[in-house]
């Protein structure tokens, strides 16, 4: 799923789907972008356009590899699409991608996007190590890196989180990296490493340092691995100046096991919220309310459709909309609506939905 470290399959019962569809309420849902290949991160640009990263549909290779039990092959099909003045177009194309022959579960392509000024900062996923990247192909040289893309489309490499993981291994576990979420702030970018279970800071000169790292916890279920990894996904700045970090957790993605972490301005790390499931993104509304996107609303292995919830002081968290199909990211637009990357692990049928509760 979405190129993270340890992943299982998807089982959705018709009964669960019916329950969550019914809970969606009277929200108005409108597709605003369609035909996307594994859509992921979303952000509004300074000119008002809506941008979405597409991790691509891979290709026929070479190279090909077996990762998480799936054979994925390379193709230059990663892209960034933009919706501007009602027109959907691909703004950047030709980025590396690896995916199965059907295009599902793409990896090694663009994952998240965040703007500061007119520059777009983009994380390029790649589960593995620098040795894995080098062994696959020079065509994957951009994978596993943080990029800055100018309005002209010119690409500049900013940092290499994969090499940082190999040299420092902040969580003390297996050396594994997969840059995923990014938040661009004045003079720095915050990157979540979904493989390294860490939150990194990239300074203006490209220097990388660790803000936080999270260890595994005992698996609460009677099956699966003995420990469940943290797996950080997205980061948002709160109205209090702190950083809030979402947690997917590793397989088997137990119900209610995911958390939202808070990193204070002084560097102190605390658990801000618990009782969530498979959180892949989060965002603050203008009124200060925190919302989270759950890739699946119950486990194990995303057994229920995805949902948007309003994060409360304690669970259960209020459901805003709960009939999403493997959503991968969301943002709150200037109009106050939610914009969600839906069908985020499929090629050709990915979409961005506008949801007005």
Long-range contacts (C-beta under 8 A, 24 or more apart in sequence): 1-105, 1-295, 1-302, 1-326, 1-345, 2-40, 2-55, 2-105, 2-111, 2-180, 2-194, 2-280, 2-295, 2-328, 2-344, 2-345, 3-55, 3-105, 3-106, 3-107, 3-108, 3-111, 3-125, 3-126, 3-127, 3-178, 3-180, 3-194, 4-127, 4-178, 4-180, 4-194, 4-195, 4-231, 4-248, 4-250, 5-127, 5-176, 5-178, 5-194, 5-195, 5-229, 5-231, 5-250, 6-68, 6-225, 6-229, 6-250, 6-251, 7-68, 7-105, 7-251, 8-251, 8-252, 8-253, 8-300, 8-301, 9-301, 10-296, 10-301, 10-302, 10-326, 11-301, 11-302, 11-303, 12-302, 12-303, 12-304, 12-305, 13-303, 16-298, 16-303, 16-304, 16-305, 17-304, 17-305, 17-323, 19-304, 20-297, 20-304, 20-305, 20-307, 20-322, 20-323, 21-305, 21-322, 21-323, 23-319, 23-322, 23-323, 24-321, 24-322, 24-323, 25-321, 25-357, 27-320, 27-321, 27-355, 27-356, 27-357, 28-355, 28-356, 29-321, 29-353, 29-354, 29-355, 29-356, 30-353, 30-354, 30-356, 31-351, 31-352, 31-353, 31-354, 32-83, 32-339, 32-352, 32-353, 32-354, 33-81, 33-83, 33-88, 33-351, 33-352, 34-88, 34-350, 34-351, 34-352, 35-348, 35-349, 35-350, 35-351, 36-81, 36-341, 36-343, 36-348, 36-349, 36-350, 36-351, 36-352, 37-77, 37-79, 37-97, 37-103, 37-106, 37-347, 37-348, 37-350, 38-97, 38-99, 38-103, 38-104, 38-105, 38-106, 38-109, 38-328, 38-344, 38-345, 38-346, 38-347, 38-350, 39-81, 39-328, 39-329, 39-341, 39-342, 39-343, 39-344, 39-350, 39-351, 39-352, 40-110, 40-111, 40-112, 40-328, 40-329, 40-341, 40-344, 41-110, 41-111, 41-112, 41-113, 41-114, 41-122, 41-123, 41-181, 41-182, 41-328, 41-329, 41-341, 42-113, 42-329, 42-330, 42-331, 42-339, 42-340, 42-341, 42-352, 43-113, 43-114, 43-115, 43-120, 43-331, 44-115, 44-331, 44-333, 44-334, 45-82, 45-115, 45-120, 46-115, 46-117, 46-118, 47-84, 48-84, 48-334, 49-82, 49-83, 49-84, 50-82, 50-83, 50-84, 50-333, 50-339, 50-352, 51-80, 51-81, 51-82, 51-91, 51-113, 51-115, 51-120, 52-80, 52-81, 52-82, 52-83, 52-113, 52-329, 52-341, 52-352, 53-78, 53-79, 53-80, 53-109, 53-110, 53-111, 53-112, 53-113, 53-122, 54-78, 54-79, 54-80, 54-81, 54-90, 54-109, 54-110, 54-350, 55-97, 55-99, 55-106, 55-107, 55-108, 55-109, 55-110, 55-111, 55-125, 56-95, 56-96, 56-97, 56-99, 56-106, 56-109, 56-347, 57-97, 57-99, 57-103, 57-106, 57-347, 57-348, 58-97, 58-98, 58-99, 58-100, 58-101, 58-103, 58-106, 59-97, 59-99, 62-137, 63-136, 63-137, 63-140, 65-98, 65-136, 67-98, 67-107, 67-127, 67-128, 68-105, 68-127, 70-100, 70-105, 71-100, 71-101, 72-98, 72-99, 72-100, 72-105, 72-106, 72-107, 72-108, 73-98, 73-99, 73-100, 73-101, 74-98, 74-108, 74-136, 74-137, 74-139, 74-140, 75-99, 76-139, 77-109, 78-106, 78-108, 78-109, 78-110, 78-124, 79-110, 80-110, 80-113, 80-120, 80-122, 80-149, 83-352, 91-153, 92-149, 92-153, 92-155, 95-124, 95-142, 96-124, 96-139, 96-140, 96-142, 96-143, 98-140, 99-347, 102-347, 103-346, 103-347, 103-348, 104-345, 104-346, 104-347, 105-345, 106-345, 106-347, 108-140, 108-143, 108-144, 109-143, 111-179, 111-180, 111-181, 112-180, 112-181, 112-182, 112-234, 112-329, 113-182, 114-182, 114-183, 114-184, 114-189, 115-184, 116-184, 116-185, 116-186, 116-189, 118-150, 118-151, 119-148, 119-149, 119-150, 119-151, 119-184, 120-148, 120-149, 121-146, 121-147, 121-148, 121-149, 121-158, 121-182, 121-184, 121-189, 122-146, 122-147, 122-148, 122-149, 122-182, 123-147, 123-161, 123-179, 123-180, 123-181, 123-182, 123-191, 124-179, 125-178, 125-179, 125-180, 125-194, 126-162, 126-177, 126-178, 126-179, 127-176, 127-177, 127-178, 127-195, 128-162, 128-176, 128-177, 128-178, 128-195, 129-162, 129-165, 129-166, 129-175, 129-176, 129-177, 130-160, 130-162, 130-163, 130-166, 131-166, 133-162, 144-177, 144-178, 144-179, 145-179, 146-179, 146-182, 146-189, 146-191, 146-202, 158-189, 158-202, 158-206, 159-189, 159-191, 159-202, 159-206, 159-208, 160-208, 161-191, 161-193, 161-196, 161-200, 161-208, 164-200, 164-208, 165-193, 165-195, 165-196, 165-198, 168-210, 169-196, 170-196, 170-197, 170-198, 170-200, 170-210, 170-213, 171-196, 171-197, 171-198, 171-213, 171-214, 171-215, 171-230, 172-213, 172-215, 173-197, 173-215, 173-216, 173-229, 180-232, 180-233, 180-234, 181-232, 181-233, 181-234, 181-235, 181-246, 181-281, 182-235, 183-235, 183-236, 183-237, 183-243, 185-237, 190-235, 190-243, 191-235, 192-232, 192-233, 192-234, 192-235, 192-245, 193-232, 194-231, 194-232, 194-233, 194-248, 197-229, 197-230, 197-231, 197-232, 198-232, 199-232, 199-235, 199-243, 199-245, 199-263, 211-243, 211-263, 211-267, 212-245, 212-261, 212-263, 212-269, 214-247, 214-261, 216-250, 217-257, 219-252, 219-254, 220-254, 220-257, 221-252, 221-254, 221-300, 223-252, 224-251, 224-252, 224-300, 225-250, 225-251, 228-252, 228-254, 228-257, 232-261, 233-279, 233-280, 233-281, 234-279, 234-280, 234-281, 234-282, 234-329, 236-282, 236-283, 236-284, 236-290, 237-284, 238-262, 238-284, 238-288, 238-290, 239-284, 239-288, 241-265, 244-272, 244-282, 244-284, 244-290, 246-279, 246-280, 246-281, 246-282, 246-292, 247-276, 247-279, 248-278, 248-279, 248-280, 248-295, 249-278, 251-300, 251-301, 252-299, 252-300, 252-301, 253-277, 253-278, 253-296, 253-299, 253-300, 253-301, 253-302, 254-299, 254-300, 255-298, 255-299, 255-300, 256-315, 257-299, 258-294, 260-290, 260-292, 260-311, 272-311, 273-311, 273-312, 273-315, 273-317, 274-315, 275-314, 275-315, 275-316, 275-317, 276-309, 276-311, 276-315, 276-317, 278-302, 278-306, 280-327, 280-328, 280-329, 281-328, 281-329, 281-330, 282-311, 283-330, 283-331, 283-332, 284-332, 285-332, 285-336, 286-336, 291-320, 291-330, 291-332, 291-338, 292-317, 293-327, 293-329, 293-330, 293-340, 295-326, 295-327, 295-328, 295-344, 296-326, 297-322, 302-326, 308-338, 308-340, 308-355, 320-355, 320-357, 321-355, 321-357, 324-353
